[in-house]
Amino acid sequence: MGNVDRVIRVILAAILAVLYFTGTVTGTLGLALVILGGVFVLTSLVSFCPLYAPLGISTCYVKKKAA
């Protein structure tokens, strides 16, 4: 997982947390969004997204070798 992907996930998690704790989003939807935000933070901390592997997605920057 690349740095840009990690930063975006943390920002989204913060936005979801603010929406929940200010009461903008409540109930089951609010709880689901807080859990999703927690997953975003966790995957950002470990730099691995379990959905990327089976889908073959990589957001990690790879330097190309000079020939």
N, CA, C, O and CB atoms as a CASP TS submission, in Angstrom:
PFRMAT TS
TARGET T0000
AUTHOR 0000-0000-0000
METHOD Language model
MODEL 1
PARENT N/A
ATOM      1  N   MET     1       0.841  -1.166   0.000  1.00  0.00           N
ATOM      2  CA  MET     1       0.000   0.000   0.000  1.00  0.00           C
ATOM      3  C   MET     1       0.890   1.233   0.000  1.00  0.00           C
ATOM      4  O   MET     1       1.822   1.345   0.796  1.00  0.00           O
ATOM      5  CB  MET     1      -0.959  -0.005   1.209  1.00  0.00           C
ATOM      6  N   GLY     2       0.592   2.143  -0.892  1.00  0.00           N
ATOM      7  CA  GLY     2       1.385   3.355  -1.014  1.00  0.00           C
ATOM      8  C   GLY     2       1.031   4.403   0.023  1.00  0.00           C
ATOM      9  O   GLY     2       0.003   4.310   0.695  1.00  0.00           O
ATOM     10  N   ASN     3       1.891   5.396   0.144  1.00  0.00           N
ATOM     11  CA  ASN     3       1.688   6.450   1.141  1.00  0.00           C
ATOM     12  C   ASN     3       0.437   7.274   0.873  1.00  0.00           C
ATOM     13  O   ASN     3      -0.267   7.655   1.809  1.00  0.00           O
ATOM     14  CB  ASN     3       2.894   7.363   1.181  1.00  0.00           C
ATOM     15  N   VAL     4       0.153   7.551  -0.389  1.00  0.00           N
ATOM     16  CA  VAL     4      -1.040   8.332  -0.725  1.00  0.00           C
ATOM     17  C   VAL     4      -2.292   7.569  -0.303  1.00  0.00           C
ATOM     18  O   VAL     4      -3.221   8.155   0.253  1.00  0.00           O
ATOM     19  CB  VAL     4      -1.084   8.651  -2.245  1.00  0.00           C
ATOM     20  N   ASP     5      -2.318   6.275  -0.564  1.00  0.00           N
ATOM     21  CA  ASP     5      -3.443   5.426  -0.175  1.00  0.00           C
ATOM     22  C   ASP     5      -3.624   5.443   1.345  1.00  0.00           C
ATOM     23  O   ASP     5      -4.748   5.532   1.840  1.00  0.00           O
ATOM     24  CB  ASP     5      -3.229   3.980  -0.675  1.00  0.00           C
ATOM     25  N   ARG     6      -2.530   5.359   2.070  1.00  0.00           N
ATOM     26  CA  ARG     6      -2.585   5.353   3.541  1.00  0.00           C
ATOM     27  C   ARG     6      -3.139   6.676   4.066  1.00  0.00           C
ATOM     28  O   ARG     6      -3.977   6.681   4.968  1.00  0.00           O
ATOM     29  CB  ARG     6      -1.182   5.093   4.136  1.00  0.00           C
ATOM     30  N   VAL     7      -2.681   7.786   3.514  1.00  0.00           N
ATOM     31  CA  VAL     7      -3.137   9.101   3.965  1.00  0.00           C
ATOM     32  C   VAL     7      -4.622   9.285   3.669  1.00  0.00           C
ATOM     33  O   VAL     7      -5.362   9.790   4.512  1.00  0.00           O
ATOM     34  CB  VAL     7      -2.318  10.218   3.291  1.00  0.00           C
ATOM     35  N   ILE     8      -5.057   8.885   2.495  1.00  0.00           N
ATOM     36  CA  ILE     8      -6.472   8.995   2.135  1.00  0.00           C
ATOM     37  C   ILE     8      -7.338   8.186   3.089  1.00  0.00           C
ATOM     38  O   ILE     8      -8.402   8.646   3.504  1.00  0.00           O
ATOM     39  CB  ILE     8      -6.699   8.528   0.693  1.00  0.00           C
ATOM     40  N   ARG     9      -6.894   6.994   3.437  1.00  0.00           N
ATOM     41  CA  ARG     9      -7.653   6.150   4.361  1.00  0.00           C
ATOM     42  C   ARG     9      -7.774   6.789   5.742  1.00  0.00           C
ATOM     43  O   ARG     9      -8.838   6.737   6.359  1.00  0.00           O
ATOM     44  CB  ARG     9      -6.996   4.778   4.482  1.00  0.00           C
ATOM     45  N   VAL    10      -6.693   7.391   6.229  1.00  0.00           N
ATOM     46  CA  VAL    10      -6.735   8.038   7.548  1.00  0.00           C
ATOM     47  C   VAL    10      -7.653   9.257   7.514  1.00  0.00           C
ATOM     48  O   VAL    10      -8.406   9.489   8.461  1.00  0.00           O
ATOM     49  CB  VAL    10      -5.313   8.453   8.000  1.00  0.00           C
ATOM     50  N   ILE    11      -7.599  10.031   6.443  1.00  0.00           N
ATOM     51  CA  ILE    11      -8.476  11.197   6.320  1.00  0.00           C
ATOM     52  C   ILE    11      -9.942  10.771   6.273  1.00  0.00           C
ATOM     53  O   ILE    11     -10.786  11.375   6.934  1.00  0.00           O
ATOM     54  CB  ILE    11      -8.119  12.008   5.060  1.00  0.00           C
ATOM     55  N   LEU    12     -10.246   9.731   5.494  1.00  0.00           N
ATOM     56  CA  LEU    12     -11.623   9.229   5.444  1.00  0.00           C
ATOM     57  C   LEU    12     -12.090   8.730   6.807  1.00  0.00           C
ATOM     58  O   LEU    12     -13.232   8.965   7.201  1.00  0.00           O
ATOM     59  CB  LEU    12     -11.738   8.106   4.416  1.00  0.00           C
ATOM     60  N   ALA    13     -11.210   8.047   7.520  1.00  0.00           N
ATOM     61  CA  ALA    13     -11.554   7.548   8.851  1.00  0.00           C
ATOM     62  C   ALA    13     -11.853   8.711   9.795  1.00  0.00           C
ATOM     63  O   ALA    13     -12.790   8.642  10.590  1.00  0.00           O
ATOM     64  CB  ALA    13     -10.411   6.679   9.415  1.00  0.00           C
ATOM     65  N   ALA    14     -11.061   9.773   9.709  1.00  0.00           N
ATOM     66  CA  ALA    14     -11.295  10.940  10.555  1.00  0.00           C
ATOM     67  C   ALA    14     -12.634  11.601  10.220  1.00  0.00           C
ATOM     68  O   ALA    14     -13.372  12.005  11.118  1.00  0.00           O
ATOM     69  CB  ALA    14     -10.150  11.952  10.395  1.00  0.00           C
ATOM     70  N   ILE    15     -12.939  11.707   8.943  1.00  0.00           N
ATOM     71  CA  ILE    15     -14.218  12.297   8.528  1.00  0.00           C
ATOM     72  C   ILE    15     -15.383  11.455   9.042  1.00  0.00           C
ATOM     73  O   ILE    15     -16.361  11.998   9.556  1.00  0.00           O
ATOM     74  CB  ILE    15     -14.288  12.423   6.986  1.00  0.00           C
ATOM     75  N   LEU    16     -15.285  10.141   8.907  1.00  0.00           N
ATOM     76  CA  LEU    16     -16.355   9.260   9.390  1.00  0.00           C
ATOM     77  C   LEU    16     -16.520   9.370  10.905  1.00  0.00           C
ATOM     78  O   LEU    16     -17.643   9.363  11.409  1.00  0.00           O
ATOM     79  CB  LEU    16     -16.064   7.801   8.999  1.00  0.00           C
ATOM     80  N   ALA    17     -15.413   9.471  11.628  1.00  0.00           N
ATOM     81  CA  ALA    17     -15.480   9.615  13.080  1.00  0.00           C
ATOM     82  C   ALA    17     -16.151  10.928  13.472  1.00  0.00           C
ATOM     83  O   ALA    17     -16.983  10.955  14.378  1.00  0.00           O
ATOM     84  CB  ALA    17     -14.076   9.539  13.688  1.00  0.00           C
ATOM     85  N   VAL    18     -15.794  12.006  12.799  1.00  0.00           N
ATOM     86  CA  VAL    18     -16.406  13.309  13.095  1.00  0.00           C
ATOM     87  C   VAL    18     -17.908  13.265  12.813  1.00  0.00           C
ATOM     88  O   VAL    18     -18.704  13.774  13.603  1.00  0.00           O
ATOM     89  CB  VAL    18     -15.735  14.432  12.260  1.00  0.00           C
ATOM     90  N   LEU    19     -18.293  12.663  11.698  1.00  0.00           N
ATOM     91  CA  LEU    19     -19.722  12.564  11.374  1.00  0.00           C
ATOM     92  C   LEU    19     -20.487  11.788  12.442  1.00  0.00           C
ATOM     93  O   LEU    19     -21.612  12.146  12.792  1.00  0.00           O
ATOM     94  CB  LEU    19     -19.913  11.894  10.010  1.00  0.00           C
ATOM     95  N   TYR    20     -19.877  10.732  12.955  1.00  0.00           N
ATOM     96  CA  TYR    20     -20.551   9.917  13.967  1.00  0.00           C
ATOM     97  C   TYR    20     -20.605  10.635  15.314  1.00  0.00           C
ATOM     98  O   TYR    20     -21.665  10.706  15.937  1.00  0.00           O
ATOM     99  CB  TYR    20     -19.842   8.570  14.121  1.00  0.00           C
ATOM    100  N   PHE    21     -19.476  11.163  15.762  1.00  0.00           N
ATOM    101  CA  PHE    21     -19.422  11.737  17.104  1.00  0.00           C
ATOM    102  C   PHE    21     -20.080  13.104  17.213  1.00  0.00           C
ATOM    103  O   PHE    21     -20.335  13.570  18.324  1.00  0.00           O
ATOM    104  CB  PHE    21     -18.003  11.842  17.544  1.00  0.00           C
ATOM    105  N   THR    22     -20.362  13.758  16.093  1.00  0.00           N
ATOM    106  CA  THR    22     -21.130  15.007  16.131  1.00  0.00           C
ATOM    107  C   THR    22     -22.626  14.739  16.003  1.00  0.00           C
ATOM    108  O   THR    22     -23.437  15.657  16.115  1.00  0.00           O
ATOM    109  CB  THR    22     -20.671  15.952  15.014  1.00  0.00           C
ATOM    110  N   GLY    23     -22.988  13.483  15.769  1.00  0.00           N
ATOM    111  CA  GLY    23     -24.400  13.125  15.675  1.00  0.00           C
ATOM    112  C   GLY    23     -24.989  13.319  14.295  1.00  0.00           C
ATOM    113  O   GLY    23     -26.201  13.187  14.124  1.00  0.00           O
ATOM    114  N   THR    24     -24.176  13.624  13.317  1.00  0.00           N
ATOM    115  CA  THR    24     -24.673  13.802  11.950  1.00  0.00           C
ATOM    116  C   THR    24     -25.181  12.478  11.389  1.00  0.00           C
ATOM    117  O   THR    24     -26.227  12.430  10.741  1.00  0.00           O
ATOM    118  CB  THR    24     -23.567  14.377  11.040  1.00  0.00           C
ATOM    119  N   VAL    25     -24.437  11.409  11.640  1.00  0.00           N
ATOM    120  CA  VAL    25     -24.837  10.066  11.214  1.00  0.00           C
ATOM    121  C   VAL    25     -25.000   9.238  12.478  1.00  0.00           C
ATOM    122  O   VAL    25     -24.071   9.122  13.277  1.00  0.00           O
ATOM    123  CB  VAL    25     -23.779   9.416  10.223  1.00  0.00           C
ATOM    124  N   THR    26     -26.181   8.664  12.656  1.00  0.00           N
ATOM    125  CA  THR    26     -26.444   7.907  13.884  1.00  0.00           C
ATOM    126  C   THR    26     -27.007   6.528  13.551  1.00  0.00           C
ATOM    127  O   THR    26     -27.201   6.179  12.386  1.00  0.00           O
ATOM    128  CB  THR    26     -27.423   8.677  14.799  1.00  0.00           C
ATOM    129  N   GLY    27     -27.257   5.774  14.580  1.00  0.00           N
ATOM    130  CA  GLY    27     -27.882   4.463  14.425  1.00  0.00           C
ATOM    131  C   GLY    27     -26.949   3.433  13.836  1.00  0.00           C
ATOM    132  O   GLY    27     -25.729   3.510  13.979  1.00  0.00           O
ATOM    133  N   THR    28     -27.553   2.463  13.166  1.00  0.00           N
ATOM    134  CA  THR    28     -26.801   1.349  12.587  1.00  0.00           C
ATOM    135  C   THR    28     -25.834   1.827  11.506  1.00  0.00           C
ATOM    136  O   THR    28     -24.704   1.345  11.427  1.00  0.00           O
ATOM    137  CB  THR    28     -27.761   0.310  12.005  1.00  0.00           C
ATOM    138  N   LEU    29     -26.265   2.758  10.689  1.00  0.00           N
ATOM    139  CA  LEU    29     -25.391   3.293   9.648  1.00  0.00           C
ATOM    140  C   LEU    29     -24.176   3.984  10.261  1.00  0.00           C
ATOM    141  O   LEU    29     -23.053   3.813   9.787  1.00  0.00           O
ATOM    142  CB  LEU    29     -26.162   4.272   8.752  1.00  0.00           C
ATOM    143  N   GLY    30     -24.405   4.758  11.308  1.00  0.00           N
ATOM    144  CA  GLY    30     -23.304   5.441  11.973  1.00  0.00           C
ATOM    145  C   GLY    30     -22.309   4.465  12.567  1.00  0.00           C
ATOM    146  O   GLY    30     -21.099   4.658  12.446  1.00  0.00           O
ATOM    147  N   LEU    31     -22.804   3.424  13.201  1.00  0.00           N
ATOM    148  CA  LEU    31     -21.931   2.411  13.782  1.00  0.00           C
ATOM    149  C   LEU    31     -21.148   1.678  12.692  1.00  0.00           C
ATOM    150  O   LEU    31     -19.959   1.405  12.859  1.00  0.00           O
ATOM    151  CB  LEU    31     -22.749   1.414  14.612  1.00  0.00           C
ATOM    152  N   ALA    32     -21.803   1.362  11.593  1.00  0.00           N
ATOM    153  CA  ALA    32     -21.119   0.690  10.483  1.00  0.00           C
ATOM    154  C   ALA    32     -20.014   1.573   9.904  1.00  0.00           C
ATOM    155  O   ALA    32     -18.947   1.074   9.545  1.00  0.00           O
ATOM    156  CB  ALA    32     -22.126   0.315   9.380  1.00  0.00           C
ATOM    157  N   LEU    33     -20.262   2.876   9.811  1.00  0.00           N
ATOM    158  CA  LEU    33     -19.254   3.790   9.287  1.00  0.00           C
ATOM    159  C   LEU    33     -18.072   3.935  10.242  1.00  0.00           C
ATOM    160  O   LEU    33     -16.931   4.062   9.796  1.00  0.00           O
ATOM    161  CB  LEU    33     -19.874   5.152   9.019  1.00  0.00           C
ATOM    162  N   VAL    34     -18.330   3.918  11.549  1.00  0.00           N
ATOM    163  CA  VAL    34     -17.238   3.982  12.526  1.00  0.00           C
ATOM    164  C   VAL    34     -16.388   2.719  12.438  1.00  0.00           C
ATOM    165  O   VAL    34     -15.161   2.795  12.510  1.00  0.00           O
ATOM    166  CB  VAL    34     -17.792   4.162  13.964  1.00  0.00           C
ATOM    167  N   ILE    35     -17.015   1.575  12.285  1.00  0.00           N
ATOM    168  CA  ILE    35     -16.268   0.321  12.133  1.00  0.00           C
ATOM    169  C   ILE    35     -15.445   0.364  10.849  1.00  0.00           C
ATOM    170  O   ILE    35     -14.282  -0.039  10.851  1.00  0.00           O
ATOM    171  CB  ILE    35     -17.231  -0.901  12.119  1.00  0.00           C
ATOM    172  N   LEU    36     -16.028   0.846   9.758  1.00  0.00           N
ATOM    173  CA  LEU    36     -15.300   0.981   8.501  1.00  0.00           C
ATOM    174  C   LEU    36     -14.104   1.921   8.665  1.00  0.00           C
ATOM    175  O   LEU    36     -13.026   1.653   8.135  1.00  0.00           O
ATOM    176  CB  LEU    36     -16.235   1.495   7.395  1.00  0.00           C
ATOM    177  N   GLY    37     -14.292   3.002   9.386  1.00  0.00           N
ATOM    178  CA  GLY    37     -13.194   3.926   9.663  1.00  0.00           C
ATOM    179  C   GLY    37     -12.089   3.255  10.457  1.00  0.00           C
ATOM    180  O   GLY    37     -10.907   3.493  10.210  1.00  0.00           O
ATOM    181  N   GLY    38     -12.472   2.414  11.416  1.00  0.00           N
ATOM    182  CA  GLY    38     -11.480   1.665  12.183  1.00  0.00           C
ATOM    183  C   GLY    38     -10.684   0.713  11.306  1.00  0.00           C
ATOM    184  O   GLY    38      -9.477   0.554  11.487  1.00  0.00           O
ATOM    185  N   VAL    39     -11.360   0.083  10.362  1.00  0.00           N
ATOM    186  CA  VAL    39     -10.671  -0.807   9.422  1.00  0.00           C
ATOM    187  C   VAL    39      -9.712   0.003   8.554  1.00  0.00           C
ATOM    188  O   VAL    39      -8.602  -0.448   8.272  1.00  0.00           O
ATOM    189  CB  VAL    39     -11.692  -1.574   8.536  1.00  0.00           C
ATOM    190  N   PHE    40     -10.131   1.194   8.129  1.00  0.00           N
ATOM    191  CA  PHE    40      -9.248   2.058   7.343  1.00  0.00           C
ATOM    192  C   PHE    40      -7.977   2.407   8.118  1.00  0.00           C
ATOM    193  O   PHE    40      -6.876   2.345   7.571  1.00  0.00           O
ATOM    194  CB  PHE    40      -9.984   3.342   6.938  1.00  0.00           C
ATOM    195  N   VAL    41      -8.130   2.769   9.383  1.00  0.00           N
ATOM    196  CA  VAL    41      -6.969   3.129  10.193  1.00  0.00           C
ATOM    197  C   VAL    41      -6.074   1.907  10.397  1.00  0.00           C
ATOM    198  O   VAL    41      -4.852   2.008  10.283  1.00  0.00           O
ATOM    199  CB  VAL    41      -7.412   3.708  11.558  1.00  0.00           C
ATOM    200  N   LEU    42      -6.667   0.770  10.693  1.00  0.00           N
ATOM    201  CA  LEU    42      -5.879  -0.446  10.912  1.00  0.00           C
ATOM    202  C   LEU    42      -5.095  -0.840   9.666  1.00  0.00           C
ATOM    203  O   LEU    42      -3.908  -1.153   9.757  1.00  0.00           O
ATOM    204  CB  LEU    42      -6.787  -1.595  11.335  1.00  0.00           C
ATOM    205  N   THR    43      -5.741  -0.827   8.512  1.00  0.00           N
ATOM    206  CA  THR    43      -5.039  -1.195   7.285  1.00  0.00           C
ATOM    207  C   THR    43      -3.965  -0.168   6.929  1.00  0.00           C
ATOM    208  O   THR    43      -2.954  -0.516   6.318  1.00  0.00           O
ATOM    209  CB  THR    43      -6.031  -1.336   6.130  1.00  0.00           C
ATOM    210  N   SER    44      -4.174   1.088   7.305  1.00  0.00           N
ATOM    211  CA  SER    44      -3.148   2.106   7.073  1.00  0.00           C
ATOM    212  C   SER    44      -1.936   1.874   7.957  1.00  0.00           C
ATOM    213  O   SER    44      -0.800   2.047   7.515  1.00  0.00           O
ATOM    214  CB  SER    44      -3.714   3.502   7.321  1.00  0.00           C
ATOM    215  N   LEU    45      -2.171   1.484   9.197  1.00  0.00           N
ATOM    216  CA  LEU    45      -1.064   1.252  10.123  1.00  0.00           C
ATOM    217  C   LEU    45      -0.207   0.053   9.725  1.00  0.00           C
ATOM    218  O   LEU    45       1.013   0.084   9.883  1.00  0.00           O
ATOM    219  CB  LEU    45      -1.599   1.050  11.521  1.00  0.00           C
ATOM    220  N   VAL    46      -0.834  -0.996   9.214  1.00  0.00           N
ATOM    221  CA  VAL    46      -0.077  -2.195   8.841  1.00  0.00           C
ATOM    222  C   VAL    46       0.335  -2.180   7.372  1.00  0.00           C
ATOM    223  O   VAL    46       1.038  -3.082   6.917  1.00  0.00           O
ATOM    224  CB  VAL    46      -0.899  -3.443   9.128  1.00  0.00           C
ATOM    225  N   SER    47      -0.092  -1.176   6.635  1.00  0.00           N
ATOM    226  CA  SER    47       0.240  -1.008   5.200  1.00  0.00           C
ATOM    227  C   SER    47      -0.140  -2.220   4.358  1.00  0.00           C
ATOM    228  O   SER    47       0.587  -2.609   3.444  1.00  0.00           O
ATOM    229  CB  SER    47       1.731  -0.738   5.038  1.00  0.00           C
ATOM    230  N   PHE    48      -1.272  -2.801   4.674  1.00  0.00           N
ATOM    231  CA  PHE    48      -1.743  -3.961   3.915  1.00  0.00           C
ATOM    232  C   PHE    48      -3.257  -3.955   3.884  1.00  0.00           C
ATOM    233  O   PHE    48      -3.902  -3.808   4.922  1.00  0.00           O
ATOM    234  CB  PHE    48      -1.215  -5.283   4.525  1.00  0.00           C
ATOM    235  N   CYS    49      -3.826  -4.114   2.703  1.00  0.00           N
ATOM    236  CA  CYS    49      -5.272  -4.232   2.546  1.00  0.00           C
ATOM    237  C   CYS    49      -5.586  -5.638   2.064  1.00  0.00           C
ATOM    238  O   CYS    49      -5.144  -6.025   0.981  1.00  0.00           O
ATOM    239  CB  CYS    49      -5.827  -3.160   1.554  1.00  0.00           C
ATOM    240  N   PRO    50      -6.337  -6.415   2.837  1.00  0.00           N
ATOM    241  CA  PRO    50      -6.628  -7.786   2.449  1.00  0.00           C
ATOM    242  C   PRO    50      -7.406  -7.912   1.139  1.00  0.00           C
ATOM    243  O   PRO    50      -7.352  -8.961   0.498  1.00  0.00           O
ATOM    244  CB  PRO    50      -7.392  -8.451   3.539  1.00  0.00           C
ATOM    245  N   LEU    51      -8.112  -6.889   0.735  1.00  0.00           N
ATOM    246  CA  LEU    51      -8.855  -6.951  -0.529  1.00  0.00           C
ATOM    247  C   LEU    51      -7.959  -6.729  -1.742  1.00  0.00           C
ATOM    248  O   LEU    51      -8.306  -7.144  -2.848  1.00  0.00           O
ATOM    249  CB  LEU    51      -9.969  -5.921  -0.527  1.00  0.00           C
ATOM    250  N   TYR    52      -6.817  -6.082  -1.552  1.00  0.00           N
ATOM    251  CA  TYR    52      -5.930  -5.806  -2.672  1.00  0.00           C
ATOM    252  C   TYR    52      -5.276  -7.073  -3.221  1.00  0.00           C
ATOM    253  O   TYR    52      -5.102  -7.196  -4.433  1.00  0.00           O
ATOM    254  CB  TYR    52      -4.865  -4.822  -2.251  1.00  0.00           C
ATOM    255  N   ALA    53      -4.916  -8.006  -2.359  1.00  0.00           N
ATOM    256  CA  ALA    53      -4.204  -9.220  -2.790  1.00  0.00           C
ATOM    257  C   ALA    53      -5.020 -10.043  -3.798  1.00  0.00           C
ATOM    258  O   ALA    53      -4.520 -10.317  -4.889  1.00  0.00           O
ATOM    259  CB  ALA    53      -3.864 -10.088  -1.570  1.00  0.00           C
ATOM    260  N   PRO    54      -6.258 -10.447  -3.475  1.00  0.00           N
ATOM    261  CA  PRO    54      -6.995 -11.260  -4.448  1.00  0.00           C
ATOM    262  C   PRO    54      -7.380 -10.491  -5.721  1.00  0.00           C
ATOM    263  O   PRO    54      -7.580 -11.090  -6.778  1.00  0.00           O
ATOM    264  CB  PRO    54      -8.243 -11.809  -3.801  1.00  0.00           C
ATOM    265  N   LEU    55      -7.481  -9.176  -5.609  1.00  0.00           N
ATOM    266  CA  LEU    55      -7.837  -8.373  -6.777  1.00  0.00           C
ATOM    267  C   LEU    55      -6.618  -7.964  -7.595  1.00  0.00           C
ATOM    268  O   LEU    55      -6.761  -7.431  -8.695  1.00  0.00           O
ATOM    269  CB  LEU    55      -8.594  -7.139  -6.343  1.00  0.00           C
ATOM    270  N   GLY    56      -5.421  -8.210  -7.066  1.00  0.00           N
ATOM    271  CA  GLY    56      -4.199  -7.888  -7.789  1.00  0.00           C
ATOM    272  C   GLY    56      -3.908  -6.397  -7.874  1.00  0.00           C
ATOM    273  O   GLY    56      -3.288  -5.940  -8.834  1.00  0.00           O
ATOM    274  N   ILE    57      -4.346  -5.643  -6.886  1.00  0.00           N
ATOM    275  CA  ILE    57      -4.160  -4.199  -6.870  1.00  0.00           C
ATOM    276  C   ILE    57      -2.942  -3.856  -6.025  1.00  0.00           C
ATOM    277  O   ILE    57      -2.733  -4.432  -4.957  1.00  0.00           O
ATOM    278  CB  ILE    57      -5.421  -3.484  -6.330  1.00  0.00           C
ATOM    279  N   SER    58      -2.144  -2.917  -6.507  1.00  0.00           N
ATOM    280  CA  SER    58      -1.012  -2.428  -5.736  1.00  0.00           C
ATOM    281  C   SER    58      -0.927  -0.925  -5.914  1.00  0.00           C
ATOM    282  O   SER    58      -0.893  -0.429  -7.040  1.00  0.00           O
ATOM    283  CB  SER    58       0.312  -3.117  -6.169  1.00  0.00           C
ATOM    284  N   THR    59      -0.894  -0.185  -4.783  1.00  0.00           N
ATOM    285  CA  THR    59      -0.763   1.272  -4.856  1.00  0.00           C
ATOM    286  C   THR    59       0.623   1.695  -4.403  1.00  0.00           C
ATOM    287  O   THR    59       0.883   2.883  -4.213  1.00  0.00           O
ATOM    288  CB  THR    59      -1.842   1.965  -3.998  1.00  0.00           C
ATOM    289  N   CYS    60       1.506   0.737  -4.231  1.00  0.00           N
ATOM    290  CA  CYS    60       2.868   1.012  -3.785  1.00  0.00           C
ATOM    291  C   CYS    60       3.725   1.442  -4.954  1.00  0.00           C
ATOM    292  O   CYS    60       3.735   0.793  -6.000  1.00  0.00           O
ATOM    293  CB  CYS    60       3.477  -0.214  -3.104  1.00  0.00           C
ATOM    294  N   TYR    61       4.439   2.528  -4.778  1.00  0.00           N
ATOM    295  CA  TYR    61       5.323   3.033  -5.817  1.00  0.00           C
ATOM    296  C   TYR    61       6.556   2.146  -5.920  1.00  0.00           C
ATOM    297  O   TYR    61       7.187   1.833  -4.910  1.00  0.00           O
ATOM    298  CB  TYR    61       5.726   4.494  -5.532  1.00  0.00           C
ATOM    299  N   VAL    62       6.893   1.748  -7.121  1.00  0.00           N
ATOM    300  CA  VAL    62       8.060   0.902  -7.362  1.00  0.00           C
ATOM    301  C   VAL    62       8.998   1.645  -8.302  1.00  0.00           C
ATOM    302  O   VAL    62       8.607   2.048  -9.397  1.00  0.00           O
ATOM    303  CB  VAL    62       7.647  -0.487  -7.959  1.00  0.00           C
ATOM    304  N   LYS    63      10.244   1.822  -7.861  1.00  0.00           N
ATOM    305  CA  LYS    63      11.229   2.485  -8.712  1.00  0.00           C
ATOM    306  C   LYS    63      11.634   1.553  -9.841  1.00  0.00           C
ATOM    307  O   LYS    63      11.820   0.353  -9.636  1.00  0.00           O
ATOM    308  CB  LYS    63      12.468   2.919  -7.892  1.00  0.00           C
ATOM    309  N   LYS    64      11.769   2.116 -11.031  1.00  0.00           N
ATOM    310  CA  LYS    64      12.203   1.337 -12.182  1.00  0.00           C
ATOM    311  C   LYS    64      13.718   1.374 -12.239  1.00  0.00           C
ATOM    312  O   LYS    64      14.327   2.424 -12.032  1.00  0.00           O
ATOM    313  CB  LYS    64      11.580   1.877 -13.502  1.00  0.00           C
ATOM    314  N   LYS    65      14.325   0.238 -12.517  1.00  0.00           N
ATOM    315  CA  LYS    65      15.786   0.165 -12.632  1.00  0.00           C
ATOM    316  C   LYS    65      16.225   0.747 -13.968  1.00  0.00           C
ATOM    317  O   LYS    65      15.577   0.556 -14.997  1.00  0.00           O
ATOM    318  CB  LYS    65      16.283  -1.298 -12.489  1.00  0.00           C
ATOM    319  N   ALA    66      17.338   1.457 -13.922  1.00  0.00           N
ATOM    320  CA  ALA    66      17.905   1.974 -15.159  1.00  0.00           C
ATOM    321  C   ALA    66      18.619   0.846 -15.884  1.00  0.00           C
ATOM    322  O   ALA    66      19.362   0.080 -15.270  1.00  0.00           O
ATOM    323  CB  ALA    66      18.873   3.151 -14.881  1.00  0.00           C
ATOM    324  N   ALA    67      18.401   0.743 -17.161  1.00  0.00           N
ATOM    325  CA  ALA    67      18.978  -0.374 -17.938  1.00  0.00           C
ATOM    326  C   ALA    67      20.377  -0.107 -18.371  1.00  0.00           C
ATOM    327  O   ALA    67      20.991  -0.948 -19.028  1.00  0.00           O
ATOM    328  CB  ALA    67      18.147  -0.666 -19.146  1.00  0.00           C
TER
END
